[in-house]
Amino acid sequence: MYSSLPADPPPIRAPFHAPVAHLIRGGVVEGVHHGSVVVLDAGGDVRFELGDIEAACYPRSALKPLQAVAMLRAGLPLDGALLSLAAASHSGEQRHLSGTRRILERAGLTEDHLRNIPDLPFGPAVRDTWVREGRPPSRLAHNCSGKHAAMLYTARLNGWSLDGYLDPAHPLQQAIAEIVEDLTGQRVATVTVDGCGAPLFAVSLRGLAVAAARLTTAAPGTPEARVADAMREHAEMASGSGRDVAALMRAVPGLLAKDGFEGVQVAALPDGRAVAVKIADGASRARVPVTAGALARAGVDAPSLAAFAGEPLLGGGRPVGEVRPVPALDPVAASACA
């Protein structure tokens, strides 16, 4: 445990976001994405910040690695690919569906026990095939089904209620809240419901980056290290084929990265350097270029980030521009400043 006395919760306010990315078409800035960015050095101090890194925000699925740590601490006996799946926002590929079934089978449960909402697969290609085949939304196909299966398994092992496992007052969710506060070093500002139906805890962007760094710097064999190792080794199980977050982990050795809806991204290196990003309008197209700039600010070499530094814009079917991070976050310039 890191602290028996977490700091005060982050303030709940309208965040003071700043411009973080430009939509450039034909050499003209056509649009601006606002957001906030924090970069921590290996000692946990703020190395760079832009926008509002202290206001309460919802990490969305970027919180899943912390939820997985809490479940391991509560006795969840998963490792490797299945542990990565427990922390996943998966694409709904066959490996994800089969893995979720395996977790449920180990718990002596079935898909009917899941309480996440039915959905189509998150991956566009998988979803298109699903629709062509006339398959309806299912709880198993939902991108959070691996996490929910692991939650049920943890509840079953501890003799806790299965029907109420998503209630914020449930012992499982109370245990998760404690770990969130432990790893972020701050009390939760408020609790709401995530898209999948699970409790969602509001922390600051800086707290999210601190938590990610604590996973990547944890001693071998600890729950934190086990989650980080599983996600890095099985990056596509935590996301899916062709997903940017998996590609980012492959491109930067030792990087742990997790995305979340509404433009959230967190990433941490083995020495404790960490970044967290929130795009104010939730646009995923700005999330990756801004994250690349933040990693460059953290000292990651620009060549490994080149493929992530811009999101192409098309005109008439050909590239005519791109979404680029603002100059303060441009990977080339940021690397020169690192």
Buried (B, 14 or more C-beta within 10 A) or exposed (E): EBEEEBEEBBEEEEBEBBBBBBBBBEEEEEBBBBBBBBBBBBEBEEBBBBBBBBBBBBBBBBBBBBBBBBBBBBEBEBBEBBBBBBBBBBBBBEBBBEBBBBBBEBBEBEBEBBBBEEBBBBBEBBBEEBEEEEEEEBBBBBBBBBBBBBBBBBBBBEEBEBEBBBBBEBBBBEBBBBBBBBBBBBBBBEEEEBBBBBBBBBBBBBBBBBBBBBBBBBEEEBBBBBBBBBBBBBBBBBBBEEBBBBBBBEBBEEBBBBBBBBBBBBBBBBBBBBBBBBBBEBBBBBBBBBBBBBBBBBBBEBEBBEEBBBBEBEEEEEEBBBBBBBEBBBBBBBBEEB
